[in-house]
Amino acid sequence: MAYAAVVTPTEGTILTVAREAMEGVRERVSADDERDLVAILKTMVFAARASLRRTPELLPVLKQAGVVDSAARGWSTCSKACTSSCRQDVSRAGRRGHDPGAGLAAALEPSDDEGTAMTSSSAFTAII
């Protein structure tokens, strides 16, 4: 879907990193029938980082400059931050009720000061 939204999709950019991260998640869920959200998010981060390291090999201008794609780096960093936050929220919420399912449900509920965070998160998820 993201590729179709770009006039000239180019490998070695955020498109590649997001696609390969989701492919990693898809493989993990299919192979292991994984249902643990934190494990799935960790898989996404690992695959995104691996893909990010390869961006200079896919896009010569990045290799010449000795850098990685900045948008891909931002996406990878945001993914890591989301994973870390979710892991902490699930852990805290799970301790409250000692029920991992309840912990996950509580972690996904926005707090009073988050108001629009879920909307932003949903928009971010829709992009990938």
MARBA-3410 file (N, C-alpha, C, O; in Angstrom, 1 decimal):
128
0.8,-1.2,0.0,0.0,0.0,0.0,0.9,1.3,0.0,0.6,2.2,-0.7 ~ 1.9,1.3,0.8,2.8,2.5,0.9,3.5,2.7,-0.4,3.7,3.8,-0.9 ~ 3.9,1.6,-1.1,4.6,1.7,-2.4,3.7,2.4,-3.4,4.2,3.2,-4.2 ~ 2.4,2.1,-3.4,1.5,2.6,-4.4,1.3,4.1,-4.1,0.9,4.9,-5.0 ~ 1.5,4.6,-2.9,1.3,6.0,-2.6,2.5,6.9,-3.0,2.4,8.1,-2.9
3.6,6.3,-3.4,4.8,7.0,-3.7,4.9,7.0,-5.3,4.8,6.0,-5.9 ~ 5.2,8.2,-5.8,5.4,8.3,-7.3,6.5,7.4,-7.8,6.3,6.7,-8.8 ~ 7.6,7.5,-7.2,8.8,6.6,-7.6,9.3,5.9,-6.4,10.2,6.3,-5.7 ~ 8.7,4.7,-6.1,9.2,4.0,-4.9,10.7,3.5,-5.1,11.0,3.1,-6.2 ~ 11.5,3.7,-4.1,12.9,3.4,-4.2,13.3,2.5,-3.1,13.0,2.8,-1.9
14.0,1.4,-3.4,14.5,0.5,-2.4,15.6,1.2,-1.6,16.4,1.9,-2.2 ~ 15.8,0.8,-0.4,16.8,1.4,0.4,16.3,2.6,1.2,17.1,3.3,1.9 ~ 15.0,2.8,1.2,14.4,3.9,1.9,13.5,3.3,3.0,13.5,2.1,3.3 ~ 12.7,4.2,3.6,11.7,3.8,4.7,10.8,2.7,4.2,10.3,1.9,4.9 ~ 10.5,2.8,2.9,9.6,1.8,2.3,10.2,0.4,2.5,9.5,-0.6,2.9
11.4,0.2,2.2,12.1,-1.1,2.4,12.1,-1.5,3.8,11.8,-2.7,4.1 ~ 12.5,-0.6,4.7,12.6,-1.0,6.1,11.2,-1.4,6.7,11.1,-2.3,7.4 ~ 10.2,-0.6,6.4,8.9,-0.9,6.9,8.4,-2.3,6.3,7.8,-3.1,7.1 ~ 8.6,-2.5,5.0,8.2,-3.7,4.4,8.9,-4.9,5.0,8.3,-5.9,5.3 ~ 10.2,-4.8,5.1,11.0,-5.9,5.6,10.7,-6.2,7.1,10.8,-7.3,7.6
10.4,-5.1,7.9,10.0,-5.3,9.3,8.7,-6.1,9.4,8.6,-7.0,10.2 ~ 7.8,-5.7,8.5,6.5,-6.4,8.5,6.6,-7.8,8.0,5.9,-8.7,8.5 ~ 7.5,-8.1,7.1,7.7,-9.4,6.6,8.3,-10.3,7.7,7.9,-11.5,7.9 ~ 9.2,-9.7,8.5,9.7,-10.4,9.7,8.7,-10.8,10.7,8.6,-11.9,11.2 ~ 7.8,-9.9,10.9,6.6,-10.1,11.8,5.7,-11.2,11.2,5.4,-12.1,12.0
5.4,-11.1,10.0,4.6,-12.1,9.3,5.2,-13.5,9.4,4.5,-14.5,9.7 ~ 6.5,-13.6,9.2,7.1,-14.9,9.3,7.1,-15.4,10.7,6.8,-16.6,10.9 ~ 7.3,-14.6,11.7,7.3,-15.0,13.1,6.0,-15.5,13.5,5.8,-16.5,14.2 ~ 5.0,-14.7,13.2,3.6,-15.1,13.5,3.2,-16.4,12.9,2.5,-17.3,13.5 ~ 3.5,-16.5,11.6,3.1,-17.7,10.8,3.9,-19.0,11.3,3.3,-20.0,11.5
5.2,-18.8,11.5,6.0,-20.0,11.9,5.7,-20.4,13.3,5.7,-21.6,13.6 ~ 5.6,-19.5,14.2,5.5,-19.8,15.7,4.1,-19.7,16.2,3.8,-20.0,17.4 ~ 3.1,-19.3,15.4,1.8,-19.0,15.8,1.9,-18.0,17.0,1.1,-18.1,18.0 ~ 2.8,-17.1,16.9,3.1,-16.1,18.0,1.9,-15.2,18.2,1.3,-14.7,17.3 ~ 1.5,-15.0,19.5,0.5,-14.1,19.9,0.9,-13.1,20.9,0.0,-12.3,21.4
2.1,-13.2,21.4,2.6,-12.3,22.4,3.0,-11.0,21.8,3.9,-10.9,21.0 ~ 2.3,-9.9,22.1,2.5,-8.6,21.4,3.9,-8.1,21.6,4.5,-7.6,20.6 ~ 4.5,-8.2,22.8,5.8,-7.7,23.0,6.8,-8.5,22.1,7.7,-7.9,21.5 ~ 6.7,-9.8,22.0,7.6,-10.6,21.2,7.4,-10.3,19.7,8.4,-10.2,19.0 ~ 6.2,-10.0,19.3,6.0,-9.6,17.9,6.7,-8.3,17.6,7.3,-8.1,16.6
6.5,-7.3,18.6,7.1,-6.0,18.4,8.6,-6.1,18.4,9.3,-5.4,17.6 ~ 9.2,-6.9,19.2,10.6,-7.1,19.3,11.1,-7.7,17.9,12.2,-7.3,17.4 ~ 10.4,-8.6,17.3,10.7,-9.1,16.0,10.7,-8.0,15.0,11.6,-7.9,14.1 ~ 9.7,-7.1,15.1,9.6,-6.0,14.1,10.8,-5.1,14.2,11.4,-4.7,13.2 ~ 11.3,-4.8,15.5,12.4,-3.9,15.7,13.7,-4.6,15.2,14.5,-3.9,14.5
13.9,-5.9,15.5,15.1,-6.6,15.0,15.1,-6.6,13.5,16.2,-6.3,12.9 ~ 14.0,-6.9,12.8,14.0,-6.9,11.4,14.2,-5.5,10.8,14.9,-5.3,9.8 ~ 13.6,-4.5,11.4,13.8,-3.1,11.0,15.3,-2.7,11.1,15.8,-2.0,10.1 ~ 15.9,-3.0,12.2,17.3,-2.6,12.3,18.2,-3.3,11.3,19.1,-2.7,10.7 ~ 17.9,-4.6,11.1,18.7,-5.4,10.1,18.5,-4.7,8.7,19.5,-4.6,7.9
17.3,-4.4,8.4,17.0,-3.8,7.1,17.7,-2.4,7.0,18.2,-2.0,5.9 ~ 17.6,-1.6,8.0,18.2,-0.3,8.1,19.7,-0.4,7.7,20.2,0.4,7.0 ~ 20.4,-1.4,8.3,21.8,-1.5,8.1,22.1,-1.8,6.6,23.2,-1.5,6.1 ~ 21.2,-2.4,5.9,21.3,-2.7,4.5,21.0,-1.6,3.5,21.3,-1.7,2.3 ~ 20.4,-0.5,4.0,19.9,0.5,3.1,21.0,1.1,2.2,20.8,1.4,1.1
22.3,1.3,2.8,23.3,1.8,1.9,23.7,0.9,0.7,24.1,1.4,-0.3 ~ 23.5,-0.4,0.9,23.8,-1.3,-0.2,22.7,-1.3,-1.3,22.9,-1.6,-2.4 ~ 21.5,-0.8,-0.9,20.4,-0.7,-1.9,20.3,0.6,-2.6,19.7,0.7,-3.7 ~ 20.9,1.6,-2.0,20.8,3.0,-2.5,22.1,3.6,-2.6,22.7,4.1,-1.6 ~ 22.8,3.6,-3.8,24.2,4.1,-3.9,24.4,5.5,-3.3,25.5,5.7,-2.8
23.5,6.4,-3.4,23.8,7.7,-2.8,24.0,7.7,-1.3,24.7,8.4,-0.8 ~ 23.3,6.7,-0.6,23.5,6.6,0.8,24.9,6.0,1.1,25.6,6.4,2.0 ~ 25.3,5.0,0.3,26.6,4.4,0.4,27.7,5.4,0.2,28.7,5.5,0.9 ~ 27.6,6.3,-0.8,28.6,7.3,-1.1,28.7,8.3,0.0,29.8,8.7,0.3 ~ 27.6,8.6,0.7,27.6,9.6,1.8,28.0,8.9,3.1,28.3,9.6,4.1
27.9,7.5,3.1,28.3,6.8,4.4,27.2,6.9,5.4,27.4,7.0,6.6 ~ 25.9,7.0,5.0,24.8,7.2,5.9,23.7,6.1,5.6,23.8,5.4,4.6 ~ 22.7,6.1,6.4,21.5,5.3,6.1,20.3,6.3,5.8,20.5,7.5,6.1 ~ 19.2,5.8,5.3,18.1,6.6,5.0,17.5,7.2,6.3,17.3,6.5,7.3 ~ 17.4,8.5,6.4,17.0,9.2,7.6,15.6,8.8,8.0,15.3,8.6,9.2
14.7,8.7,7.1,13.3,8.4,7.4,13.2,7.0,7.9,12.5,6.7,8.8 ~ 14.0,6.1,7.3,14.0,4.7,7.7,14.6,4.6,9.1,14.2,3.8,10.0 ~ 15.6,5.4,9.4,16.2,5.4,10.8,15.2,5.9,11.8,15.0,5.4,12.9 ~ 14.4,7.0,11.4,13.4,7.5,12.3,12.3,6.4,12.5,11.8,6.3,13.6 ~ 11.9,5.7,11.5,10.9,4.7,11.6,11.4,3.6,12.5,10.6,3.1,13.4
12.6,3.2,12.4,13.2,2.2,13.2,13.3,2.6,14.7,13.0,1.8,15.6 ~ 13.7,3.9,14.9,13.8,4.4,16.2,12.4,4.5,16.9,12.2,4.2,18.1 ~ 11.4,4.9,16.1,10.0,5.0,16.7,9.5,3.6,17.0,8.8,3.4,18.0 ~ 9.8,2.7,16.2,9.4,1.3,16.4,10.0,0.8,17.7,9.3,0.1,18.5 ~ 11.2,1.1,17.9,11.9,0.6,19.2,11.3,1.3,20.4,11.0,0.7,21.4
11.0,2.6,20.2,10.4,3.4,21.4,9.0,2.8,21.7,8.6,2.7,22.8 ~ 8.2,2.5,20.6,6.9,2.0,20.8,6.9,0.6,21.5,6.1,0.3,22.4 ~ 7.9,-0.2,21.1,8.0,-1.5,21.7,8.4,-1.4,23.1,7.9,-2.1,24.0 ~ 9.4,-0.5,23.4,9.8,-0.3,24.8,8.7,0.1,25.7,8.5,-0.3,26.8 ~ 7.9,1.1,25.2,6.8,1.6,26.0,5.7,0.6,26.2,5.2,0.4,27.3
5.4,-0.2,25.2,4.4,-1.3,25.3,4.9,-2.3,26.3,4.1,-2.8,27.1 ~ 6.2,-2.7,26.2,6.7,-3.7,27.1,6.6,-3.2,28.6,6.2,-4.0,29.4 ~ 6.9,-1.9,28.8,6.8,-1.4,30.2,5.3,-1.3,30.6,5.0,-1.7,31.7 ~ 4.4,-0.9,29.7,3.0,-0.7,30.1,2.4,-2.1,30.3,1.6,-2.3,31.3 ~ 2.7,-3.1,29.5,2.2,-4.5,29.7,2.7,-5.0,31.0,1.9,-5.6,31.8
4.0,-4.8,31.3,4.5,-5.3,32.6,3.9,-4.7,33.8,3.5,-5.3,34.7 ~ 3.7,-3.3,33.8,3.1,-2.6,34.9,1.6,-3.0,35.0,1.1,-3.3,36.1 ~ 0.9,-3.1,33.9,-0.5,-3.4,34.0,-0.7,-4.8,34.4,-1.7,-5.1,35.1 ~ 0.1,-5.7,34.0,0.0,-7.1,34.3,0.2,-7.3,35.8,-0.4,-8.2,36.4 ~ 1.1,-6.6,36.4,1.4,-6.7,37.9,0.1,-6.3,38.7,-0.1,-6.8,39.8
-0.6,-5.3,38.1,-1.8,-4.9,38.8,-2.8,-6.0,39.0,-3.4,-6.2,40.1 ~ -3.1,-6.7,37.9,-4.1,-7.7,38.0,-3.6,-9.2,37.9,-4.4,-10.1,38.0 ~ -2.3,-9.3,37.8,-1.7,-10.6,37.6,-2.3,-11.5,36.5,-2.2,-12.7,36.6 ~ -2.9,-10.8,35.6,-3.5,-11.5,34.4,-2.9,-10.9,33.2,-3.2,-9.7,32.8 ~ -2.0,-11.6,32.4,-1.3,-11.0,31.3,-2.3,-10.4,30.3,-2.1,-9.4,29.6
-3.4,-11.1,30.1,-4.5,-10.6,29.1,-5.0,-9.3,29.6,-5.2,-8.3,28.8 ~ -5.3,-9.1,30.9,-5.8,-7.9,31.4,-4.7,-6.8,31.3,-5.0,-5.7,31.1 ~ -3.4,-7.2,31.5,-2.3,-6.3,31.4,-2.2,-5.7,30.0,-2.0,-4.5,29.9 ~ -2.4,-6.5,29.0,-2.4,-6.0,27.6,-3.5,-5.1,27.4,-3.3,-4.0,26.8 ~ -4.7,-5.5,27.8,-5.9,-4.6,27.6,-5.7,-3.3,28.2,-6.0,-2.3,27.7
-5.2,-3.3,29.5,-5.0,-2.0,30.2,-3.9,-1.2,29.5,-4.0,0.0,29.4 ~ -2.9,-1.8,29.0,-1.8,-1.1,28.3,-2.3,-0.4,27.0,-1.7,0.6,26.6 ~ -3.3,-1.0,26.4,-3.8,-0.4,25.1,-4.8,0.7,25.4,-5.1,1.4,24.4 ~ -5.2,0.9,26.6,-6.2,1.9,26.9,-5.4,3.2,27.1,-4.4,3.3,27.8 ~ -5.8,4.3,26.4,-5.1,5.6,26.6,-5.4,6.2,28.0,-6.5,6.0,28.5
-4.4,6.8,28.6,-4.6,7.4,29.9,-5.2,8.8,29.6,-5.3,9.2,28.5 ~ -5.7,9.4,30.7,-6.3,10.7,30.5,-5.5,11.8,29.8,-6.0,12.6,29.0 ~ -4.2,11.7,30.0,-3.3,12.7,29.4,-2.8,12.3,28.0,-2.1,13.1,27.4 ~ -3.3,11.2,27.5,-2.9,10.7,26.2,-3.9,11.1,25.1,-3.5,11.2,23.9 ~ -5.1,11.4,25.5,-6.1,11.8,24.5,-6.0,11.4,23.1,-6.6,10.4,22.7
-5.1,12.1,22.3,-5.0,11.8,20.9,-3.9,10.8,20.6,-3.7,10.5,19.4 ~ -3.2,10.2,21.5,-2.1,9.3,21.3,-2.6,8.1,20.5,-1.9,7.6,19.6 ~ -3.8,7.6,20.8,-4.3,6.4,20.1,-4.5,6.7,18.7,-4.3,5.9,17.8 ~ -5.1,7.9,18.4,-5.3,8.3,17.0,-4.0,8.4,16.2,-3.9,7.9,15.1 ~ -3.0,9.0,16.9,-1.7,9.1,16.2,-1.1,7.7,16.0,-0.5,7.4,15.0
-1.2,6.8,17.0,-0.7,5.5,16.9,-1.4,4.7,15.8,-0.8,4.0,15.0 ~ -2.7,4.9,15.7,-3.5,4.3,14.6,-3.0,4.8,13.2,-3.0,4.0,12.3 ~ -2.8,6.0,13.1,-2.3,6.6,11.8,-1.0,6.0,11.5,-0.7,5.7,10.3 ~ -0.1,5.9,12.5,1.2,5.3,12.3,1.1,3.9,11.8,1.8,3.5,10.9 ~ 0.2,3.1,12.4,0.0,1.7,12.1,-0.5,1.6,10.6,-0.2,0.7,9.9
-1.4,2.5,10.3,-2.0,2.5,8.9,-1.0,2.7,7.8,-1.1,2.2,6.7 ~ 0.1,3.5,8.2,1.1,3.8,7.2,1.9,2.5,6.9,2.3,2.2,5.7 ~ 2.1,1.7,7.9,2.9,0.5,7.7,2.0,-0.6,7.2,2.4,-1.7,6.9
END
